[in-house]
Amino acid sequence: MSSATEILTRRPKNIAIETNPKHELNVIDAELPEPGANDCLVHQRHIRYLAEASLTPEHHAEGDVHFWKTGGIGDSIIKSDLGLGHESSGVVIKTGSNVKRLKIGDRVALECGIPCSKPTCEACRTGRYNGCPDIIFYSSPPIHGTLRRYHVHPEAWLHLLPDSISYEEGALLEPLSVALAGIERSGLRLGDPLVICGAGPIGMVSLLAAHAAGAAPIVITDLDENRLAMAKRLVPRVRTVQIQRDADARANAEMIKAALGQEAKLVIECTGVESSIHTGVYASCFGGSVFVIGVGKDFQNLPFMHASFREIDIRFQFRYKETYPNAIMLVSEGLIDLKPLVTHRFTLEQGREAFEAASNPAAKAVKVQLLDE
């Protein structure tokens, strides 16, 4: 029996983490899946999820914690038991009859948005598969996520990891993909003065990506001085601004512009919080852009006329496309170091404790990973 497949004998239970409309968090023994002809069965070695304490009473982190705490994101509403997780890496332990590219023992990262890939689908045909109306995204209701020991995944959406990338880094390729998509869509160029609003998980990886892309100077903001200190350790040249809760958006914007030494050509907004978006708009130069990655309330107000008179573009992002190969290359070549981002580690059996740490500000968690060695 190979070392890759012996796990099925040693650990036969398919432990999974689920939530439901009552906001309960359950560790269950899920059914062991069998791969289809074009699929691989993957033993999930590292599963990561965002850990970000509430920024306001109505705002929580994007992703798993958000689904657990609020019961939905936009039109994706939890109506029954839902398996969480969409940021994973692992090892192939079984393959379907048509699988040719991968083999048992291959180490892989999972891209969890599976489009229809039909030639009749305009989004897929034109290379914008993240906009496919029939896309299946693991952990987006009603599709169970990957936060489980064993998961069946289409071979086409598994990315082979080089030996230089660990399982831990492999799970971090998903949030890095979000950041890379933002960098690409925002049009960031060498030497562009940049502000990143929010030093949470996506803000941190956006900082690493923007640093690699040559943005200069860079300011990152947050309410939490510990997050800002971590950002400074990640990228020593970044300039940090601690947002003041009792100050209005214009006042916070003035602090940002002072730290940047100018108005921002680009603001990457990673919180989705209305006041933070306002601050980004007021910190922008004439003709600048505010690029919103963060997840927030369904309906928000904007400083409409200020943005209009200053020709400030406000744009948005939905997931990512064709980012995993670039993410793997950037990490393997040493241009982006993801290792310092993981602050807390738990076993799969400690799922409840892990989520409590992720949602508790006192734990000072940035990125939490569940391990199954």
Buried (B, 14 or more C-beta within 10 A) or exposed (E): EEEBBEBBEEBEEBBBBBBBBEEEBEBBEBEBBEBBEBBBBBBBBBBBBBBBBEBBEEBBBBBBBBBBBBBBBEEBBBEEBBBBBBBBBBBBBBBBEEBEEBEBEBBBBBBBBBBBBEEEBEBBEEEBBBBBEEBBBBBBBEBBBBBBBBBBBBBEBBBEBEEEBBBBBBBBBBBBBBBBBBBBBBEBEEEBBBBBBBBBBBBBBBBBBBBBBEBEBBBBBBBBEEBBEBBBEBBEEBBBBBBEEEBEBBEBBBBBBEBBEEBBBBBBBBBBBBBBBBBBBBBBBEEBBBBBBBBBEEEEEBBEEBBEEBEBBBBEBEBBBBBBEBBBEBBBEEEBEBEEBBBBBBEBBBBEEBBBBBBEEEBBBBBBBBBBE
